[in-house]
Amino acid sequence: MASEPTDLELVQEVLAGRVEAFAILIRRYQRLVATAALRMGVPRQEVEDVASEVFYKVFRSLRRYEPSHALSTWLYRITVNAALDHKRARRHDARSEEIPASLADGGPSQLDAAAGRQRASLLHEALQRLPDHYRSPLVLSHVEGLPLDQVARILDLPEGTVKSRLFRARAMLKTIIRRHYPGLAPEGAFETSS
Amino acid sequence: MKNLPMFPVTPGDDPGARWADALLSDLRRETLDIDVTRQVMLRLEAHRPAPAPIPLPGHWPGVAWAASIGLGCACLVLLMATLGAMVLGGDEGARAAWALVTSAGQVTWGLLGRFGQAAAAFLSASLALLRGAYSLLDTLAPVVRGAGALAAMTGALSIACSVYVFDRARRGAPIAGQRSIDPIRGGFS
């Protein structure tokens, strides 16, 4: 059985004219792009459009891809920018529509899932209150779980700047949670701070 | 930013990475499965966007400049060498071109000479006029000085008169805002 082609091999094939190879790249990374866009605050029903735009942009600028960095880093960068562009273009919050209509429908597991979705929705709302340049590093670091150097590469910022933005973003988020969403705070969060 | 006034952030305000991890854990569990492969590939087929050209490395513009200047110099040298060979070889065309160049030079030189003569005549006329004006001013200097002194004296006299008139007027004017006692009715007017 032949091994899967690497990202670089696929990129080279696309650049050589075999556009079909791009479909493999899309299948490989569409979940990452969609999830990142969702976590960056793109409404669920518009994630497909944003992801489609991201892959279109990736294809257009594929020659600029630097193989020294992972393709995922580059995709994250384009996705973050696309999500911010999308937010600027639409200036409304569609997330309220995603809150389940009724939490009383279904059994306990469905109730848990519904509560989780509602909590996630409120967290998204809280994150939307942060300025873009603070939200992006926070989401990449604490939601996507990326290391600091990769966040810095994605945002094209020095690591020190990312660190200070993370510090300020967490402080702002703490204030937002305390004022507007006290129920979301982790247990004992406001008594002890690490 | 909505509902969040600007506030100074101190080290104590940062709740820490663990706090953020714990808070946002629900978002980490949130994933989304989509399939945009067909949509993107159809779009690519429909528009057939040309991949963007490769950006040039930073030092390439410098190399391009140097190459352009070098090639320009080489072309100039080649041209001069060809012209030199034609002139030295007694080429008919080169002789005709040389005759044309010398004729053009002579014509230009003649025109410049004429232009120079005209400019010199204009300058000498202007100088004569300036000299005449200076002589006239020199002759009339005492008269001008007398007129100036008279004007200055008249000005000083006018200022003195104005000061006197304004001073008188100021002394005789009523004081603004002060209530005066009505001598007839015995009250304030």
Chai-1 contact restraints between the chains, C-beta under 6 A:
chainA,res_idxA,chainB,res_idxB,connection_type,confidence,min_distance_angstrom,max_distance_angstrom,comment,restraint_id
A,A23,B,T37,contact,1.0,0.0,6.0,A-B,restraint_1
A,A23,B,M41,contact,1.0,0.0,6.0,A-B,restraint_2
A,I26,B,T37,contact,1.0,0.0,6.0,A-B,restraint_3
A,I26,B,V40,contact,1.0,0.0,6.0,A-B,restraint_4
A,R27,B,T37,contact,1.0,0.0,6.0,A-B,restraint_5
A,Q30,B,I34,contact,1.0,0.0,6.0,A-B,restraint_6
A,Q30,B,V36,contact,1.0,0.0,6.0,A-B,restraint_7
A,R31,B,D33,contact,1.0,0.0,6.0,A-B,restraint_8
A,A34,B,L32,contact,1.0,0.0,6.0,A-B,restraint_9
A,A34,B,I34,contact,1.0,0.0,6.0,A-B,restraint_10
A,T35,B,T31,contact,1.0,0.0,6.0,A-B,restraint_11
A,T35,B,L32,contact,1.0,0.0,6.0,A-B,restraint_12
A,L38,B,L32,contact,1.0,0.0,6.0,A-B,restraint_13
A,R39,B,L27,contact,1.0,0.0,6.0,A-B,restraint_14
A,V47,B,L32,contact,1.0,0.0,6.0,A-B,restraint_15
A,E48,B,I34,contact,1.0,0.0,6.0,A-B,restraint_16
A,E48,B,V36,contact,1.0,0.0,6.0,A-B,restraint_17
A,A51,B,V36,contact,1.0,0.0,6.0,A-B,restraint_18
A,S52,B,V36,contact,1.0,0.0,6.0,A-B,restraint_19
A,S52,B,Q39,contact,1.0,0.0,6.0,A-B,restraint_20
A,S52,B,V40,contact,1.0,0.0,6.0,A-B,restraint_21
A,F55,B,V40,contact,1.0,0.0,6.0,A-B,restraint_22
A,R60,B,P49,contact,1.0,0.0,6.0,A-B,restraint_23
A,R60,B,A52,contact,1.0,0.0,6.0,A-B,restraint_24
A,S61,B,A52,contact,1.0,0.0,6.0,A-B,restraint_25
A,L62,B,P51,contact,1.0,0.0,6.0,A-B,restraint_26
A,R63,B,P51,contact,1.0,0.0,6.0,A-B,restraint_27
A,R63,B,A52,contact,1.0,0.0,6.0,A-B,restraint_28
A,R63,B,I54,contact,1.0,0.0,6.0,A-B,restraint_29
A,G116,B,D26,contact,1.0,0.0,6.0,A-B,restraint_30
A,R119,B,D26,contact,1.0,0.0,6.0,A-B,restraint_31
A,A120,B,D26,contact,1.0,0.0,6.0,A-B,restraint_32
A,A120,B,L27,contact,1.0,0.0,6.0,A-B,restraint_33
A,A120,B,E30,contact,1.0,0.0,6.0,A-B,restraint_34
A,L123,B,L27,contact,1.0,0.0,6.0,A-B,restraint_35
A,R129,B,K2,contact,1.0,0.0,6.0,A-B,restraint_36
A,P131,B,M1,contact,1.0,0.0,6.0,A-B,restraint_37
A,H142,B,A20,contact,1.0,0.0,6.0,A-B,restraint_38
A,H142,B,D21,contact,1.0,0.0,6.0,A-B,restraint_39
A,H142,B,L24,contact,1.0,0.0,6.0,A-B,restraint_40
A,V143,B,L24,contact,1.0,0.0,6.0,A-B,restraint_41
A,V143,B,L27,contact,1.0,0.0,6.0,A-B,restraint_42
A,V143,B,R28,contact,1.0,0.0,6.0,A-B,restraint_43
A,F167,B,D14,contact,1.0,0.0,6.0,A-B,restraint_44
A,R168,B,V9,contact,1.0,0.0,6.0,A-B,restraint_45
A,R170,B,D14,contact,1.0,0.0,6.0,A-B,restraint_46
A,R170,B,P15,contact,1.0,0.0,6.0,A-B,restraint_47
A,R170,B,A20,contact,1.0,0.0,6.0,A-B,restraint_48
A,A171,B,V9,contact,1.0,0.0,6.0,A-B,restraint_49
A,A171,B,D13,contact,1.0,0.0,6.0,A-B,restraint_50
A,A171,B,D14,contact,1.0,0.0,6.0,A-B,restraint_51
A,K174,B,P15,contact,1.0,0.0,6.0,A-B,restraint_52
A,P186,B,A22,contact,1.0,0.0,6.0,A-B,restraint_53
A,P186,B,L23,contact,1.0,0.0,6.0,A-B,restraint_54
A,A189,B,W19,contact,1.0,0.0,6.0,A-B,restraint_55
A,S193,B,P15,contact,1.0,0.0,6.0,A-B,restraint_56
A,S193,B,G16,contact,1.0,0.0,6.0,A-B,restraint_57
A,S194,B,G16,contact,1.0,0.0,6.0,A-B,restraint_58
A,S194,B,R18,contact,1.0,0.0,6.0,A-B,restraint_59
